[in-house]
Amino acid sequence: MIGALVQESKFGEAIELFRVMRTEGIKGDRVTMVEVASACGYLGALDLAKWTHAYFEKNEINCDMRLGTALVDMFARCGEPQSAMKRFNNMARRDVSALTAAIGAMVIMGNGE
């Protein structure tokens, strides 16, 4: 459901649904967390992005390549390119999507060349 809201560009609604899930004691899986990170990034809400990242760590959600890429993109979109690059550098594996997200973060930092 959260993924569908993100695909429809209803980012605020996606975050609200995640909040409702948490209130009801439902923990999201990695797929849900990728969508939540994406919604945070599109909203450009840095405080929410930091909270989301802390939630991942607190709940020991395994950060696979897809979630790692989502975190890189989330922080870059929220104007935190240093945090984005830190997440990128901590990724065990990277693919073209992760590299693209990292390049976006570098462009934000003024290192696009």
C-alpha positions as CSV (number, residue, x, y, z in Angstrom):
1,M,0.0,0.0,0.0
2,I,2.8,2.4,0.9
3,G,4.5,1.6,-2.4
4,A,1.3,2.4,-4.3
5,L,1.0,5.7,-2.6
6,V,4.6,6.6,-3.5
7,Q,4.1,5.5,-7.1
8,E,1.1,7.9,-7.2
9,S,3.3,10.7,-5.8
10,K,1.3,10.8,-2.6
11,F,4.4,11.0,-0.4
12,G,2.8,12.6,2.7
13,E,0.0,9.9,2.7
14,A,2.6,7.2,2.4
15,I,4.5,8.5,5.5
16,E,1.2,8.9,7.4
17,L,0.3,5.3,6.6
18,F,3.7,4.2,7.9
19,R,3.0,6.2,11.1
20,V,-0.3,4.4,11.5
21,M,1.4,1.0,11.0
22,R,3.9,1.8,13.7
23,T,1.1,3.0,16.1
24,E,-0.6,-0.4,15.5
25,G,2.7,-2.2,16.2
26,I,3.3,-3.3,12.7
27,K,6.9,-3.2,11.6
28,G,7.8,-2.7,8.0
29,D,10.0,-5.0,6.1
30,R,12.9,-3.9,3.8
31,V,10.5,-3.4,0.9
32,T,8.3,-1.1,3.0
33,M,11.4,0.8,4.2
34,V,12.6,1.4,0.7
35,E,9.3,3.1,-0.1
36,V,9.3,5.1,3.1
37,A,12.9,6.3,2.4
38,S,11.8,7.2,-1.2
39,A,8.8,9.2,0.2
40,C,11.1,11.1,2.6
41,G,13.4,12.0,-0.2
42,Y,10.7,13.3,-2.4
43,L,9.4,15.4,0.4
44,G,12.8,16.7,1.1
45,A,12.1,16.5,4.8
46,L,15.6,16.2,6.5
47,D,14.3,15.7,10.0
48,L,12.0,12.9,8.8
49,A,14.9,11.4,6.8
50,K,17.1,11.3,9.9
51,W,14.2,9.8,12.0
52,T,13.7,7.1,9.3
53,H,17.4,6.2,9.2
54,A,17.4,6.0,13.0
55,Y,14.3,3.8,12.8
56,F,16.1,1.4,10.4
57,E,19.1,1.2,12.8
58,K,17.0,0.8,15.9
59,N,14.9,-2.0,14.4
60,E,18.0,-3.7,12.9
61,I,16.6,-3.7,9.4
62,N,19.1,-5.4,7.2
63,C,20.4,-2.8,4.7
64,D,20.7,-4.6,1.4
65,M,21.7,-2.9,-1.8
66,R,18.2,-1.6,-2.6
67,L,17.7,-0.1,0.8
68,G,21.2,1.3,0.8
69,T,20.5,3.0,-2.5
70,A,17.2,4.4,-1.2
71,L,19.1,5.9,1.8
72,V,21.7,7.5,-0.5
73,D,19.0,9.0,-2.6
74,M,16.9,10.1,0.4
75,F,19.7,12.0,2.0
76,A,20.8,13.5,-1.3
77,R,17.3,14.8,-2.0
78,C,17.0,16.1,1.5
79,G,20.1,18.3,1.0
80,E,22.5,16.1,3.1
81,P,25.0,15.0,0.5
82,Q,27.6,14.1,3.1
83,S,25.2,11.7,4.8
84,A,24.3,10.3,1.4
85,M,28.0,9.6,0.6
86,K,28.6,8.1,4.0
87,R,25.7,5.6,3.3
88,F,27.2,4.9,-0.1
89,N,30.7,4.3,1.2
90,N,29.2,1.9,3.8
91,M,27.4,-0.2,1.2
92,A,28.9,-3.7,0.9
93,R,27.7,-4.0,-2.7
94,R,26.8,-1.3,-5.2
95,D,25.0,-1.3,-8.6
96,V,24.3,1.3,-11.2
97,S,21.4,2.7,-9.2
98,A,23.6,3.2,-6.2
99,L,26.2,4.9,-8.3
100,T,23.6,7.1,-9.9
101,A,22.3,8.2,-6.4
102,A,25.9,8.9,-5.3
103,I,26.6,11.0,-8.4
104,G,23.5,13.0,-7.6
105,A,24.8,13.6,-4.1
106,M,28.2,14.7,-5.5
107,V,26.5,17.1,-7.8
108,I,24.6,18.6,-4.9
109,M,28.0,19.0,-3.1
110,G,29.4,20.8,-6.2
111,N,31.6,17.8,-7.3
112,G,29.7,16.9,-10.4
113,E,32.6,16.8,-12.7
